[in-house]
Amino acid sequence: MKISGILLLLVLAISAFAATSKPVSYKSGDETVQAILYSPEGKGPFPGIVVIHEWWGLNDWVKERAAKLADEGYAAMAIDLFRGKVATTPDEAHEILNGVPQDRVARDLHAAFEFLKSQPNVKKDRIGSIGWCMGGGYSLDMALAEPTLAADVINYGDLTTEPESIKKIKAPVLGIFGAQDRGIPVEDVKKFGQALKQAGNKVEIVIYPNAGHGFQNPINKDRYRAGDAADAWKHTVEFLAGTLKK
């Protein structure tokens, strides 16, 4: 094959997974939530993913995660739970988070799930969720509230081990945590995984021995661990392919 032919094949392979993005909005009760929908090229339908930000808000890093998911073949919708507010310091993030009503969050998450299901290029029975930090806890909340959720990725989010709650989870779960996380003890992570297994759930728990909370995001300069972050992303891609693309 000529070099030009090889280059053409490479271009075609890349373009097949080139993400496009567009701002979207959806109703949550009497309010309107803004989001960004990243989609692969083509008509689809594609598996869908609700992408839930950290306590920093819908910043560039979360948008990049959503775009990377679209490059993997998913319609990924990054939602804005903070109504346009983006924090740059921990104090600011804490202040914004404290001002967000939890009942509003639950409503926003459910409405996001329903909105994504309504999109013509999304497979209605192949929708998952992913979140980090605060968003990791909310990703678990989606699994608790949405019995038809098809995959759930929790990155160092708050957990529950309450048996009656665990029984509500029908989606396969991937949990990614750091052993040095002072807010989410390793023992709690292990108990969560064990509780899911006892309930008959498909679950994969990955714990990085030298990582702490928020180790995947470079904005957390003292805690960011590039190698562990890359490996966590590899686990995420493999898990989602095995659940949403099957």
C-alpha positions as CSV (number, residue, x, y, z in Angstrom):
1,M,0.0,0.0,0.0
2,K,1.3,3.5,-0.9
3,I,2.0,5.9,2.0
4,S,-0.8,8.2,0.8
5,G,-3.2,5.3,1.2
6,I,-2.0,4.6,4.7
7,L,-2.4,8.2,5.7
8,L,-6.0,8.2,4.3
9,L,-6.9,5.2,6.4
10,L,-5.4,6.9,9.5
11,V,-7.4,10.0,8.8
12,L,-10.6,8.0,8.3
13,A,-10.0,6.1,11.6
14,I,-9.4,9.3,13.5
15,S,-12.4,11.1,12.0
16,A,-14.7,8.2,12.9
17,F,-14.2,9.1,16.5
18,A,-13.8,12.9,16.3
19,A,-16.0,14.4,18.9
20,T,-18.4,17.3,18.1
21,S,-19.8,19.4,20.9
22,K,-22.9,21.5,21.3
23,P,-24.5,23.4,24.2
24,V,-27.8,21.9,25.3
25,S,-30.3,22.6,28.0
26,Y,-33.0,20.6,29.7
27,K,-35.8,21.2,32.2
28,S,-35.4,20.3,35.8
29,G,-38.6,21.1,37.6
30,D,-39.2,24.8,37.0
31,E,-35.5,25.4,36.3
32,T,-33.3,25.0,33.2
33,V,-30.0,23.2,33.4
34,Q,-27.2,23.9,31.0
35,A,-24.9,21.1,29.7
36,I,-22.6,20.3,26.8
37,L,-23.3,17.2,24.7
38,Y,-20.2,15.6,23.1
39,S,-21.0,13.1,20.3
40,P,-19.0,11.0,17.9
41,E,-19.3,11.7,14.2
42,G,-22.1,9.9,12.5
43,K,-25.8,9.2,13.2
44,G,-25.4,6.6,15.9
45,P,-27.2,5.6,17.9
46,F,-24.4,5.6,20.5
47,P,-24.3,4.6,24.2
48,G,-24.7,7.6,26.4
49,I,-23.0,8.8,29.5
50,V,-24.0,11.5,32.0
51,V,-20.7,13.2,33.1
52,I,-20.8,14.8,36.6
53,H,-18.2,17.4,37.6
54,E,-16.2,17.8,40.8
55,W,-16.9,20.5,43.4
56,W,-14.9,22.8,41.1
57,G,-17.9,23.0,38.7
58,L,-18.0,22.3,35.0
59,N,-14.5,23.4,34.2
60,D,-12.2,22.6,31.3
61,W,-10.9,19.3,32.8
62,V,-14.4,17.8,33.0
63,K,-15.2,19.0,29.5
64,E,-12.0,17.3,28.3
65,R,-13.1,14.0,30.0
66,A,-16.4,14.2,28.2
67,A,-14.7,14.9,24.9
68,K,-12.4,11.9,25.4
69,L,-15.4,9.7,26.1
70,A,-17.0,10.9,22.9
71,D,-13.8,9.9,21.1
72,E,-14.3,6.5,22.6
73,G,-17.7,6.3,20.9
74,Y,-20.1,7.6,23.5
75,A,-22.6,10.5,23.5
76,A,-21.3,12.2,26.7
77,M,-23.3,15.0,28.3
78,A,-21.4,17.1,30.8
79,I,-24.0,18.7,33.1
80,D,-23.7,21.9,35.1
81,L,-25.0,21.4,38.6
82,F,-23.7,24.8,39.7
83,R,-25.6,27.0,37.2
84,G,-22.6,28.5,35.6
85,K,-20.4,28.9,38.7
86,V,-16.8,27.5,38.5
87,A,-14.5,27.6,41.5
88,T,-10.8,28.2,41.3
89,T,-9.9,27.7,45.0
90,P,-11.1,25.1,47.6
91,D,-12.7,27.8,49.7
92,E,-14.7,29.0,46.7
93,A,-15.7,25.4,45.8
94,H,-16.8,24.7,49.4
95,E,-18.9,27.9,49.4
96,I,-20.6,27.1,46.1
97,L,-21.3,23.5,47.1
98,N,-22.9,24.6,50.4
99,G,-25.3,26.7,48.4
100,V,-26.6,23.9,46.2
101,P,-29.8,22.2,47.5
102,Q,-29.5,18.4,47.5
103,D,-33.1,17.9,46.3
104,R,-32.3,20.1,43.3
105,V,-29.2,18.0,42.5
106,A,-31.4,14.8,42.6
107,R,-33.9,16.4,40.3
108,D,-31.1,17.7,37.9
109,L,-29.6,14.2,37.7
110,H,-32.8,12.4,36.9
111,A,-33.7,15.1,34.4
112,A,-30.3,14.7,32.7
113,F,-30.8,10.9,32.5
114,E,-34.3,11.4,30.9
115,F,-33.0,14.1,28.5
116,L,-30.1,11.9,27.3
117,K,-32.6,9.0,26.7
118,S,-34.7,11.3,24.5
119,Q,-31.8,12.1,22.1
120,P,-32.2,10.3,18.8
121,N,-28.5,9.5,18.5
122,V,-28.4,7.7,22.0
123,K,-29.2,4.1,22.8
124,K,-31.9,4.4,25.5
125,D,-30.9,1.1,27.2
126,R,-27.2,1.8,27.2
127,I,-26.8,4.9,29.4
128,G,-24.3,5.2,32.2
129,S,-22.9,7.8,34.5
130,I,-19.4,8.9,35.6
131,G,-18.3,11.4,38.2
132,W,-15.3,12.5,40.3
133,C,-15.1,13.6,43.9
134,M,-18.5,15.2,44.6
135,G,-19.6,14.0,41.2
136,G,-18.5,10.5,42.1
137,G,-20.9,10.5,45.0
138,Y,-23.6,11.8,42.7
139,S,-22.8,9.1,40.1
140,L,-23.6,6.6,42.9
141,D,-26.8,8.5,43.6
142,M,-27.8,8.0,40.0
143,A,-27.3,4.2,40.3
144,L,-29.4,4.2,43.4
145,A,-32.2,6.3,41.8
146,E,-32.2,4.9,38.2
147,P,-32.9,1.2,38.0
148,T,-32.2,1.2,34.2
149,L,-28.8,2.8,34.4
150,A,-26.5,0.5,32.4
151,A,-23.1,1.4,34.0
152,D,-21.8,3.4,36.9
153,V,-18.3,4.8,37.4
154,I,-17.5,6.3,40.9
155,N,-14.2,8.1,41.2
156,Y,-13.4,8.7,44.9
157,G,-17.0,9.6,45.7
158,D,-18.9,9.2,48.9
159,L,-20.2,5.7,49.4
160,T,-23.0,3.8,51.1
161,T,-22.9,0.3,52.6
162,E,-26.5,0.2,53.8
163,P,-27.9,-3.1,52.6
164,E,-31.3,-1.7,51.6
165,S,-29.6,1.0,49.5
166,I,-27.2,-1.4,47.9
167,K,-30.2,-3.5,46.8
168,K,-31.4,-0.6,44.7
169,I,-28.3,-0.7,42.5
170,K,-28.8,-2.6,39.3
171,A,-26.0,-1.2,37.2
172,P,-22.5,-2.7,37.0
173,V,-20.2,-0.5,39.1
174,L,-16.5,0.6,38.7
175,G,-15.1,2.2,41.8
176,I,-11.7,4.0,41.6
177,F,-10.1,5.2,44.9
178,G,-6.9,6.2,46.5
179,A,-5.6,4.4,49.6
180,Q,-4.4,7.7,51.1
181,D,-7.8,9.4,50.8
182,R,-8.5,10.7,54.3
183,G,-12.1,11.3,53.5
184,I,-13.0,7.9,52.1
185,P,-11.2,5.2,54.2
186,V,-10.0,2.1,52.3
187,E,-12.0,-0.1,54.7
188,D,-15.2,1.7,53.6
189,V,-14.3,1.1,50.0
190,K,-13.8,-2.6,50.6
191,K,-17.0,-2.9,52.5
192,F,-18.9,-1.1,49.6
193,G,-17.4,-3.6,47.1
194,Q,-18.2,-6.6,49.3
195,A,-21.8,-5.4,49.9
196,L,-22.3,-5.1,46.1
197,K,-20.9,-8.6,45.5
198,Q,-23.1,-10.1,48.2
199,A,-26.1,-8.4,46.5
200,G,-25.2,-10.1,43.3
201,N,-23.9,-7.0,41.5
202,K,-21.1,-6.9,39.0
203,V,-18.5,-4.7,40.6
204,E,-14.9,-3.8,40.1
205,I,-13.0,-1.8,42.7
206,V,-9.5,-0.4,42.0
207,I,-7.5,1.1,44.8
208,Y,-4.2,2.9,44.2
209,P,-1.9,2.5,47.2
210,N,0.0,5.8,47.0
211,A,-2.9,8.0,45.8
212,G,-5.1,10.3,47.8
213,H,-8.3,12.1,47.0
214,G,-8.6,13.8,43.6
215,F,-5.5,12.2,42.2
216,Q,-6.8,12.2,38.6
217,N,-7.1,16.0,38.1
218,P,-4.0,18.1,37.6
219,I,-5.7,21.0,39.3
220,N,-5.0,19.2,42.5
221,K,-1.3,19.8,42.2
222,D,-0.1,18.2,45.4
223,R,-2.2,15.1,44.9
224,Y,-2.2,14.6,41.2
225,R,-0.5,11.3,40.2
226,A,-0.1,11.1,36.4
227,G,0.6,7.4,36.2
228,D,-2.3,6.4,38.4
229,A,-4.6,8.8,36.6
230,A,-3.6,7.2,33.2
231,D,-4.2,3.7,34.6
232,A,-7.6,4.8,36.1
233,W,-8.6,6.1,32.7
234,K,-7.6,2.8,31.1
235,H,-9.8,0.9,33.6
236,T,-12.7,3.3,32.9
237,V,-12.5,2.8,29.1
238,E,-12.4,-0.9,29.4
239,F,-15.2,-1.0,31.9
240,L,-17.5,1.2,29.8
241,A,-16.7,-0.8,26.7
242,G,-17.6,-4.0,28.5
243,T,-20.9,-2.7,29.8
244,L,-22.3,0.0,27.4
245,K,-21.0,-1.5,24.1
246,K,-21.8,-5.1,24.7
